[in-house]
Amino acid sequence: MDLSLRGRTALVTGASKGIGRAVAEALAHEGVDVAITARSADPLARAAAEIEAATGQRILPQAGDMGVAADVERCVRDTLARFGKIDILVTCAGSSPGGLLEDLTEDQWSQSLNLKFLGYVRTVRAVVPHMVGAGGGSIVLVVGNDGLKPSFWEMTAGAANAADLNFASSIADQYGPKGIRVNTVNPGPVDTDRWDTLEKAFARDMGVDQSEARRRTEASIPFGRITHPKEVAALVAFLASDLAASVHGAHIPIDGAQRKALMER
């Protein structure tokens, strides 16, 4: 299906690997020029080169920490300097530690909220004025399903993601009249390096080995498998397109109807 995105420009945060990279590649395959950000410069540069070679689109790598306001502003400024516009914003940057309440430190709570919540706020705030000036745009926030389905082992992520959902609904109300669509996609477990790290930590805290942690994860999903990054990317690309012109203010789970409580038993 042609999403009619050719000629547009996107900024995708957290795009050196995992969901963010899959999103950047999906958009580039649709003819979108993409600026990508991540904290580590070398993996980001490799991702940019590989996506550019595979798609023929212009890919701009920008090392930056979305937990730092100056980095966010620089990345947005440099994207505009290179491409002249930002039609699409997709936020994927941010990770939160899993853990039990008695083991989580105040610094871990602060770091999670600073990157996964305030990082999204900073990025949207920096991009929105340019979309308003251009007469519209599409914003898709990638927000984990623990914002909708609380889990006692994912409290820091759940708190940040619940805040992201509230934020997205609020800005959808504010900026919809200005032609900016705002939606979230809400993945459950996705087959990425990040999930492998979380799975190891979950196994540690539950007192099981990683194979049992994976079995519990798969058993919590009726399909019996975790999601592939390309599946999330396909949904994001659709939401970024005009085919989703009436989809606004939506929070869309992409988790195979996961029942999180089954993981923790």
N, C-alpha and C positions, 0 to 999 in steps of 0.2 A: 504494500500500500504506500502510495506517495503521500507524505504528510505535508507537502507544499511548504517546506521550511527553507528551501534553497535561497541563499542570499542573506539569511539572518545571521546574527551574531549572538553567542551565548557566553556566559561566565559560569563555570562549574567549579565549586570549591571542593576540596578533599578528593582530587581527581588523579592522584598518582597511581592508585590501585583500587581494587574493590568496586563498590557500586559507583563511585564517582567516575572512575576511569571508564566503566561500561557505559555510563550516561554520555560522557564526552565522545566516545567512539560512536554510539548510536546517533547522536546529533550530527556528527561529522559525516557519517554515511548518508544522512539526509541533506547534505549540502550546506551545513552550518559551519561557519568559522567559530572556533572555540578557544577562549582563554581558560586555562586550567591552573588551579592553585593547589599547593600542599606545602607542608613544612619542610620537607626534605628535597633539596634541589636536584640531586642526581637521579633518583627514581622518577621525579617529575619530568626531567629532561628526556629520559628514556621513553616514558609514556608518550610525551608529545611527539617525539621523532617517529615512534611506531604508529601512532594514530595518523599522523600526517602522511606517512608512506602508504598506509592501507587505504586512505580515503581521498588523498589529494587536496584536502582542505587545509587552510592555515590554522595552525595550532600554536597558541602563545603560552609557554610555561612561565609561571610566576611564583617563585618560592615566597611563601608568606604564612604567617600564623594568624588565623582568623580570631584567635583569642587576644590579639593585639590590634587596637584601633588603627594605629598608624600603618600597619601592614595591610589591613582591609582597604583603607583609603588609597594607598599606593597601588594596590592591585586593580582597583576599579579605575583609577586615573590612567594607569598604563594600558588597560584594556581599551578605554575610550581613545587614547592617543593612537593605538595601533589600528583599531577597527572603526572608530568613529561613532559607535553606538553599542548598546547592550539591549537586545530584544528579549532575551531569555536569561533568567537567573535560576540556577539550580544549586541549592546548598546541601552538601554532603559532609562537610568537614566536621569532625568532632567525634570523640569516643568517650565513653564513661566506664569506670571500673565496675565490675560486678562484685558482689560481696555481701556478707551479713552485716547487720546494723552494728554489732559490737566490734567488727573489724574495720569498718570504714572510718577514715580520719576526716577531720574538718577540711583539711587541704584537698582531699579527694572530692568532697562535696563541692567545694569552691571551684576546683578545676573543671569539674563536669559542667557546672552551671555557666562558668565563664566561656567555655568553648562551645558546648552543644546548644546552649540557649542564647547567651549574649553574643556569641559569634554570629549566630543567625540574625539577631537584631541588628548588629553592626553592619553586616553585609547588605541586608535589605535597605537599611537606612541610607547607605552610601549609594545604592543603585536607583532607588525609587525616584529621586528628583530628575534623573535623566530619562527614565521611562515616562514620567509625567510630561516632560518637555517634548518628547517624541510622540505623545498621544496614545501611549499604551505599551503593553508588554505582558509577558507571562512569567510568573514566579512559582517555582515548585520547590517546596521544602521537603527533604527526605527526613522523616521523623519516625523513629522506631515504634513498633506496635506496643511497646510497654508504656507508651503514653496513653494508650487506650485500654490496655490489659495489664494492670499492675502485677508485679512479681516481687516477692520479698527479697529475691537475690539480685534484682536489677533496680534497686531503689534510686540510685543516683541518676541512672539513665531515665527511669520512669518520671522522676521529678522534672528533669530538663525537657524531656519530650512532651510531657503534659503542658509545660509552659510554652513550648513551641506551638502546640496545637491552639492554645488560647491566643497566642500572638498572631498566628496565621488567620484565624477567624476575625480578629480585630482589624488587621490590615486589609483583609478582603472587604470588610464593610467600608473602610475609609477610602480605599483606592479603586474599588470596582467602578464607581462613577467616573473615574478618570481613565478608564480603559485598561486597567491593569488587573489581570486575572491572577488569583492566588489560590493555590491548592497544596495539599500535602499528600505524599504517599508514605505508607506506614508498613515497612517490611518487618517480618519476623526474622528468624534465623536465615542468613544468606551465606552461601558457600564462598567465603572470603578468608583471607589471612586473619582479619579481625575476629571473625567468628571462631576460628581455630583457637585463638588466644583466649577468648571468653570461655570456650568449651573446656579448655585445660583448667582454667580457674574455677569453673563450676564443678568439675570433677574433684578438684582439691577440696573445695568447701563442703561438698556433699559426701566426701569420703568414699568415692568410687573411682574406677579408672576411666580414661577418656572414651573407651569404646562403650561403656555403660552410659556415660553422659550423652554420647551421640545417639544411642538407642532410645534414651528418654526423650531427647529432642524430637527424633523422628516419630516416636509414638504419640507425641503431643499434637501432631499434625495429621488430619485425616488422610491426606495423600500419602503419608509415610515417607516424605522426603523434604529436604530443605530447599529453599528457593535459589535459583541461579541469578547472578548479577544481571545478566542480559534480560531476564524477565522484568526486573525492576526498571531497567533502562528503557525498555520498550514502552512501559506505562508512562514514564516521565516524558519521553519524546512525544507520545500522543497528547499528553496534557499541555505540552509546550506549543502544540500546533493549533491552527484554527479549526481543525476537526472537533476540538474540544471547546468550541467557542462559548457554549452554555454551561460548561463545568467550571464552577467558581465557588470558592469557600468550602470545598469538599475535602474530607479526610478519607483516603481510600486505602484500606488494608490490602496488603499483598503478602499474606502469610499462610495461605492454605487453610484458613479458619483455625489457626493454632489455638489450643487450649493450654495456656501457660501453666496452669496449676498442675497439669500432668507431669511436667518436667521436675517439679519440686517434691514429688512423692517418693 
